[in-house]
Amino acid sequence: HTDTYGTWAPASGPLSGKDPSKTTRAAAYAARWVAKSLVHAQLCHRCIVHIAYAIGIAYPLSVTVD
């Protein structure tokens, strides 16, 4: 199962849990907030934000906005 926002922005995996401290959920919330903020500020009509984390690393290894 893969979560999506619309038909063109797939998430990396299911977000069925409720624990916001999990990296996958926290990164998904952060990416969604960034994307919504860019659209709301009329800097774009739509965008995809990718955030890559590694186990044991507290900061993202990569952040990409397309």
RAJO-V708038 format. One line per field, one symbol per residue. phi: phi as a letter, one per 20 degrees, with the letter a starting at -180 (. if undefined). psi: psi as a letter, one per 20 degrees, with the letter a starting at -180 (. if undefined). A space follows every 10 residues. Layout:
# RAJO-V708038
phi=???
psi=???
This chain:
# RAJO-V708038
phi=.cecdneccf efafdefdef efgfffffff ffffffffff fleaebbcdd cddcfndfdf ebccdc
psi=ppqqnaijnq rirqlirjoi ipgggghggg ggggghgggh jkirhqrppp ppqqpipiqq hpppp.
